[in-house]
Amino acid sequence: MYAWFGLFAGLVGFLGGMWTLRHGLEPLAAGHLPAILNRLVKTPLRGLITGTLVTALLQSSGAVTVITIGLVAAGTLAFPDSIGIILGANIGTCVTTQIIALQLDALVLPCLVAGVFLTLTSRRLWHHIGITLIGFGMIFMALKLMSLSLQPIGRSEWFRRLLLESSDNPWLAVLSGTVLTALVQSSSATTALTIALASQGLVDLSGAVGIVIGNNVGSCVTSVLASIGAPTAAKRVAAAHVLLNVLGAAAFMPILPYFTAFIQHTGGTPALQVANAHTFFNIISSIAVLPVARPYAALIERLVLDRKAPGR
């Protein structure tokens, strides 16, 4: 019972840390972000680079996708120009996963102490940097709590059997990752949980890779919710995000054993291998669509029709 409470507390702490991290970073770009996105996305490649950098800065692909939907809904950004941002957002979120995989437990106390000290300063820049450091400290502390809580849970027979099923059945692993991310509304949180499971040896690399792929599909729920009641162009952004991740997952499923073997050869700890799987999946999926970004946008426009357009 205490182990499950610790796992839940760790997950809540992680989400709180991510929120605090974004709360510290977002004001640094406040007021400039719409202009930056609008100016730098005139080609799919520039959009991908911009989406990657902005997502790495804000530490949230969901936030960048929601902002993009808002800009398209307001008519300040054309739908075809948003495709590059979506592709880049999927890559930029990998920065968070790689940081998580480093498992920098020793940085918890320094981050929290330095963060609290800097938040007491009157200078706006240092204040927000302090909030950012507190967010990092909370994330590392939550990861440690989740890892410790999983030790007694992992000894239970039913839990081992459930994870064994996920490892033996890739489709079940993908479904598990999709549902969990849809519920938690954070692919970073569920990927962090997967890293903790792999670190404890509770799930093998094959099952972890399947869960990570499912995490990407589940992350689309945020963009779908953001597009509810929005104009057709905004709905197309959400549809482009959903189709990108679903097609990416479908493309990887037949080659999952080969992809897993490749990730194994990247070396490092189990945690780092899970992070590498997340990174390679997103980079390959986005780069594959980049050359056909304009036709992809045209396809989405055909699939999501403008009901108010003349003749519809």
QUIMO-V514556 format. One record per residue. N is the residue number from 1. PHI is phi in whole degrees, -180 to 180 (999 if undefined). PSI is psi in radians with two decimals (NA if undefined). NEAR is the number of other C-alpha atoms within 8 Angstrom. Layout:
n->N phi->PHI psi->PSI near->NEAR
n->N phi->PHI psi->PSI near->NEAR
//
This chain:
n->1 phi->999 psi->-0.81 near->4
n->2 phi->-65 psi->-0.61 near->5
n->3 phi->-65 psi->-0.75 near->10
n->4 phi->-66 psi->-0.66 near->9
n->5 phi->-64 psi->-0.72 near->8
n->6 phi->-64 psi->-0.70 near->11
n->7 phi->-65 psi->-0.76 near->13
n->8 phi->-64 psi->-0.76 near->9
n->9 phi->-63 psi->-0.67 near->11
n->10 phi->-64 psi->-0.71 near->14
n->11 phi->-66 psi->-0.75 near->13
n->12 phi->-64 psi->-0.73 near->8
n->13 phi->-63 psi->-0.65 near->11
n->14 phi->-65 psi->-0.83 near->14
n->15 phi->-62 psi->-0.68 near->11
n->16 phi->-65 psi->-0.67 near->11
n->17 phi->-65 psi->-0.72 near->14
n->18 phi->-64 psi->-0.71 near->12
n->19 phi->-65 psi->-0.78 near->9
n->20 phi->-63 psi->-0.71 near->12
n->21 phi->-60 psi->-0.83 near->15
n->22 phi->-67 psi->-0.63 near->12
n->23 phi->-62 psi->-0.56 near->11
n->24 phi->-80 psi->-0.58 near->14
n->25 phi->-86 psi->-0.64 near->13
n->26 phi->-60 psi->-0.75 near->9
n->27 phi->-61 psi->-0.42 near->8
n->28 phi->-67 psi->-0.43 near->8
n->29 phi->-110 psi->0.01 near->8
n->30 phi->-59 psi->2.40 near->7
n->31 phi->86 psi->-0.43 near->6
n->32 phi->-103 psi->-0.37 near->7
n->33 phi->-61 psi->-0.86 near->8
n->34 phi->-57 psi->-0.74 near->8
n->35 phi->-65 psi->-0.70 near->8
n->36 phi->-63 psi->-0.84 near->8
n->37 phi->-62 psi->-0.76 near->11
n->38 phi->-67 psi->-0.62 near->10
n->39 phi->-79 psi->-0.53 near->7
n->40 phi->-107 psi->0.30 near->10
n->41 phi->-122 psi->0.41 near->16
n->42 phi->-71 psi->-0.30 near->9
n->43 phi->-126 psi->2.67 near->9
n->44 phi->-57 psi->-0.68 near->14
n->45 phi->-65 psi->-0.78 near->9
n->46 phi->-64 psi->-0.63 near->11
n->47 phi->-65 psi->-0.73 near->18
n->48 phi->-62 psi->-0.79 near->16
n->49 phi->-63 psi->-0.77 near->11
n->50 phi->-64 psi->-0.81 near->13
n->51 phi->-61 psi->-0.67 near->17
n->52 phi->-64 psi->-0.85 near->16
n->53 phi->-67 psi->-0.74 near->10
n->54 phi->-67 psi->-0.70 near->11
n->55 phi->-67 psi->-0.70 near->16
n->56 phi->-63 psi->-0.61 near->13
n->57 phi->-71 psi->-0.81 near->7
n->58 phi->-84 psi->-0.20 near->11
n->59 phi->59 psi->0.62 near->13
n->60 phi->-161 psi->1.91 near->10
n->61 phi->-69 psi->-0.56 near->11
n->62 phi->-61 psi->-0.75 near->10
n->63 phi->-64 psi->-0.76 near->9
n->64 phi->-66 psi->-0.71 near->13
n->65 phi->-64 psi->-0.74 near->12
n->66 phi->-65 psi->-0.72 near->11
n->67 phi->-61 psi->-0.74 near->8
n->68 phi->-63 psi->-0.76 near->12
n->69 phi->-61 psi->-0.71 near->15
n->70 phi->-63 psi->-0.73 near->9
n->71 phi->-66 psi->-0.72 near->11
n->72 phi->-67 psi->-0.72 near->15
n->73 phi->-62 psi->-0.61 near->12
n->74 phi->-80 psi->-0.15 near->7
n->75 phi->82 psi->0.14 near->7
n->76 phi->-89 psi->-0.16 near->8
n->77 phi->-137 psi->2.24 near->11
n->78 phi->-74 psi->2.51 near->9
n->79 phi->-56 psi->-0.81 near->12
n->80 phi->-58 psi->-0.55 near->8
n->81 phi->-73 psi->-0.27 near->13
n->82 phi->-81 psi->-0.30 near->14
n->83 phi->-61 psi->-0.78 near->15
n->84 phi->-60 psi->-0.68 near->18
n->85 phi->-63 psi->-0.76 near->18
n->86 phi->-62 psi->-0.76 near->13
n->87 phi->-62 psi->-0.74 near->15
n->88 phi->-69 psi->-0.61 near->17
n->89 phi->-61 psi->-0.67 near->16
n->90 phi->-64 psi->-0.59 near->13
n->91 phi->-77 psi->-0.74 near->13
n->92 phi->-61 psi->-0.53 near->15
n->93 phi->-68 psi->-0.29 near->15
n->94 phi->-68 psi->-0.40 near->13
n->95 phi->-61 psi->-0.75 near->10
n->96 phi->-59 psi->-0.81 near->10
n->97 phi->-63 psi->-0.72 near->14
n->98 phi->-65 psi->-0.66 near->11
n->99 phi->-64 psi->-0.75 near->8
n->100 phi->-60 psi->-0.72 near->10
n->101 phi->-66 psi->-0.38 near->12
n->102 phi->-69 psi->-0.39 near->8
n->103 phi->50 psi->1.04 near->8
n->104 phi->-86 psi->1.18 near->8
n->105 phi->-60 psi->-0.58 near->8
n->106 phi->-67 psi->-0.28 near->6
n->107 phi->-88 psi->-0.09 near->9
n->108 phi->-58 psi->-1.02 near->13
n->109 phi->-64 psi->-0.83 near->8
n->110 phi->-59 psi->-0.71 near->9
n->111 phi->-64 psi->-0.78 near->12
n->112 phi->-67 psi->-0.79 near->12
n->113 phi->-65 psi->-0.87 near->8
n->114 phi->-63 psi->-0.67 near->11
n->115 phi->-63 psi->-0.82 near->14
n->116 phi->-61 psi->-0.75 near->11
n->117 phi->-61 psi->-0.77 near->9
n->118 phi->-72 psi->-0.52 near->12
n->119 phi->-69 psi->-0.32 near->13
n->120 phi->-83 psi->-0.18 near->7
n->121 phi->-78 psi->2.75 near->9
n->122 phi->-86 psi->-0.30 near->7
n->123 phi->-75 psi->2.26 near->6
n->124 phi->-59 psi->-0.78 near->7
n->125 phi->-60 psi->-0.86 near->7
n->126 phi->-68 psi->-0.56 near->11
n->127 phi->-62 psi->-0.80 near->13
n->128 phi->-72 psi->-0.58 near->14
n->129 phi->-63 psi->-0.67 near->13
n->130 phi->-63 psi->-0.76 near->15
n->131 phi->-62 psi->-0.70 near->16
n->132 phi->-61 psi->-0.77 near->15
n->133 phi->-65 psi->-0.67 near->13
n->134 phi->-62 psi->-0.72 near->16
n->135 phi->-60 psi->-0.77 near->15
n->136 phi->-62 psi->-0.76 near->13
n->137 phi->-61 psi->-0.74 near->15
n->138 phi->-63 psi->-0.71 near->14
n->139 phi->-63 psi->-0.86 near->14
n->140 phi->-64 psi->-0.67 near->15
n->141 phi->-67 psi->-0.71 near->11
n->142 phi->-66 psi->-0.68 near->13
n->143 phi->-63 psi->-0.72 near->15
n->144 phi->-64 psi->-0.73 near->10
n->145 phi->-64 psi->-0.74 near->12
n->146 phi->-63 psi->-0.73 near->16
n->147 phi->-63 psi->-0.75 near->13
n->148 phi->-68 psi->-0.66 near->7
n->149 phi->-69 psi->-0.49 near->12
n->150 phi->-74 psi->-0.35 near->13
n->151 phi->-59 psi->-0.97 near->9
n->152 phi->-69 psi->-0.58 near->8
n->153 phi->-64 psi->-0.69 near->10
n->154 phi->-65 psi->-0.32 near->10
n->155 phi->-82 psi->-0.21 near->8
n->156 phi->-76 psi->2.43 near->8
n->157 phi->-64 psi->-0.75 near->7
n->158 phi->-66 psi->-0.61 near->6
n->159 phi->-69 psi->-0.72 near->10
n->160 phi->-62 psi->-0.70 near->11
n->161 phi->-66 psi->-0.68 near->8
n->162 phi->-64 psi->-0.77 near->8
n->163 phi->-69 psi->-0.61 near->11
n->164 phi->-64 psi->-0.69 near->9
n->165 phi->-62 psi->-0.73 near->9
n->166 phi->-66 psi->-0.63 near->13
n->167 phi->-71 psi->-0.65 near->14
n->168 phi->-80 psi->-0.42 near->7
n->169 phi->-120 psi->1.69 near->9
n->170 phi->-58 psi->-0.61 near->12
n->171 phi->-65 psi->-0.65 near->8
n->172 phi->-67 psi->-0.67 near->9
n->173 phi->-63 psi->-0.77 near->15
n->174 phi->-64 psi->-0.74 near->14
n->175 phi->-63 psi->-0.73 near->10
n->176 phi->-61 psi->-0.80 near->11
n->177 phi->-64 psi->-0.68 near->16
n->178 phi->-64 psi->-0.86 near->15
n->179 phi->-66 psi->-0.77 near->10
n->180 phi->-63 psi->-0.76 near->11
n->181 phi->-68 psi->-0.66 near->16
n->182 phi->-62 psi->-0.62 near->13
n->183 phi->-75 psi->-0.76 near->6
n->184 phi->-82 psi->-0.40 near->9
n->185 phi->65 psi->0.55 near->10
n->186 phi->-156 psi->1.92 near->11
n->187 phi->-69 psi->-0.51 near->12
n->188 phi->-64 psi->-0.70 near->9
n->189 phi->-66 psi->-0.77 near->12
n->190 phi->-73 psi->-0.55 near->13
n->191 phi->-68 psi->-0.66 near->13
n->192 phi->-63 psi->-0.70 near->12
n->193 phi->-64 psi->-0.71 near->11
n->194 phi->-63 psi->-0.70 near->12
n->195 phi->-62 psi->-0.73 near->15
n->196 phi->-64 psi->-0.71 near->13
n->197 phi->-63 psi->-0.78 near->12
n->198 phi->-67 psi->-0.65 near->15
n->199 phi->-64 psi->-0.58 near->11
n->200 phi->-87 psi->-0.03 near->10
n->201 phi->73 psi->0.34 near->7
n->202 phi->-86 psi->-0.31 near->10
n->203 phi->-141 psi->2.40 near->12
n->204 phi->-80 psi->3.02 near->9
n->205 phi->-63 psi->-0.65 near->13
n->206 phi->-61 psi->-0.82 near->11
n->207 phi->-66 psi->-0.69 near->15
n->208 phi->-64 psi->-0.72 near->15
n->209 phi->-64 psi->-0.73 near->12
n->210 phi->-61 psi->-0.74 near->14
n->211 phi->-64 psi->-0.73 near->16
n->212 phi->-62 psi->-0.73 near->15
n->213 phi->-63 psi->-0.72 near->13
n->214 phi->-64 psi->-0.59 near->17
n->215 phi->-58 psi->-0.70 near->16
n->216 phi->-66 psi->-0.66 near->11
n->217 phi->-68 psi->-0.76 near->12
n->218 phi->-64 psi->-0.47 near->15
n->219 phi->-67 psi->-0.28 near->15
n->220 phi->-69 psi->-0.33 near->13
n->221 phi->-59 psi->-0.65 near->9
n->222 phi->-60 psi->-0.81 near->11
n->223 phi->-69 psi->-0.61 near->14
n->224 phi->-64 psi->-0.78 near->11
n->225 phi->-63 psi->-0.67 near->7
n->226 phi->-68 psi->-0.41 near->9
n->227 phi->-91 psi->-0.11 near->12
n->228 phi->-64 psi->2.20 near->7
n->229 phi->80 psi->0.00 near->4
n->230 phi->-87 psi->2.88 near->9
n->231 phi->-62 psi->2.92 near->8
n->232 phi->-57 psi->-0.73 near->11
n->233 phi->-59 psi->-0.68 near->10
n->234 phi->-69 psi->-0.67 near->14
n->235 phi->-62 psi->-0.58 near->14
n->236 phi->-66 psi->-0.62 near->12
n->237 phi->-61 psi->-0.82 near->14
n->238 phi->-62 psi->-0.74 near->13
n->239 phi->-64 psi->-0.67 near->11
n->240 phi->-64 psi->-0.68 near->12
n->241 phi->-67 psi->-0.79 near->11
n->242 phi->-63 psi->-0.88 near->10
n->243 phi->-64 psi->-0.66 near->8
n->244 phi->-59 psi->-0.87 near->10
n->245 phi->-75 psi->-0.60 near->12
n->246 phi->-68 psi->-0.79 near->9
n->247 phi->-65 psi->-0.65 near->8
n->248 phi->-62 psi->-0.79 near->10
n->249 phi->-64 psi->-0.76 near->11
n->250 phi->-64 psi->-0.63 near->8
n->251 phi->-70 psi->-0.56 near->8
n->252 phi->-84 psi->-0.42 near->9
n->253 phi->-59 psi->-0.78 near->8
n->254 phi->-65 psi->-0.44 near->6
n->255 phi->-108 psi->0.30 near->8
n->256 phi->-57 psi->-0.75 near->10
n->257 phi->-61 psi->-0.67 near->7
n->258 phi->-71 psi->-0.69 near->7
n->259 phi->-64 psi->-0.74 near->9
n->260 phi->-62 psi->-0.74 near->12
n->261 phi->-63 psi->-0.69 near->8
n->262 phi->-63 psi->-0.78 near->8
n->263 phi->-62 psi->-0.65 near->11
n->264 phi->-61 psi->-0.60 near->9
n->265 phi->-77 psi->-0.16 near->6
n->266 phi->-74 psi->-0.23 near->8
n->267 phi->75 psi->-2.96 near->8
n->268 phi->86 psi->-3.05 near->7
n->269 phi->-73 psi->2.87 near->7
n->270 phi->-55 psi->-0.66 near->10
n->271 phi->-61 psi->-0.77 near->13
n->272 phi->-68 psi->-0.60 near->13
n->273 phi->-66 psi->-0.69 near->14
n->274 phi->-63 psi->-0.76 near->16
n->275 phi->-63 psi->-0.70 near->14
n->276 phi->-64 psi->-0.68 near->11
n->277 phi->-61 psi->-0.76 near->12
n->278 phi->-62 psi->-0.76 near->13
n->279 phi->-67 psi->-0.87 near->11
n->280 phi->-65 psi->-0.69 near->8
n->281 phi->-59 psi->-0.82 near->10
n->282 phi->-71 psi->-0.69 near->11
n->283 phi->-65 psi->-0.82 near->10
n->284 phi->-64 psi->-0.76 near->8
n->285 phi->-62 psi->-0.76 near->11
n->286 phi->-72 psi->-0.77 near->13
n->287 phi->-64 psi->-0.60 near->9
n->288 phi->-64 psi->-0.60 near->7
n->289 phi->-86 psi->-0.44 near->10
n->290 phi->-52 psi->-0.83 near->11
n->291 phi->-64 psi->-0.39 near->6
n->292 phi->-115 psi->0.53 near->7
n->293 phi->-61 psi->-0.74 near->11
n->294 phi->-67 psi->-0.85 near->8
n->295 phi->-61 psi->-0.59 near->7
n->296 phi->-63 psi->-0.73 near->9
n->297 phi->-63 psi->-0.70 near->12
n->298 phi->-64 psi->-0.65 near->9
n->299 phi->-63 psi->-0.78 near->8
n->300 phi->-62 psi->-0.68 near->11
n->301 phi->-64 psi->-0.56 near->9
n->302 phi->-73 psi->-0.64 near->7
n->303 phi->-75 psi->-0.67 near->6
n->304 phi->-110 psi->1.63 near->10
n->305 phi->-79 psi->2.61 near->7
n->306 phi->-85 psi->1.82 near->7
n->307 phi->-66 psi->-0.36 near->6
n->308 phi->-93 psi->-0.08 near->5
n->309 phi->-69 psi->2.63 near->6
n->310 phi->-60 psi->2.41 near->4
n->311 phi->85 psi->-0.03 near->3
n->312 phi->-87 psi->NA near->6
//
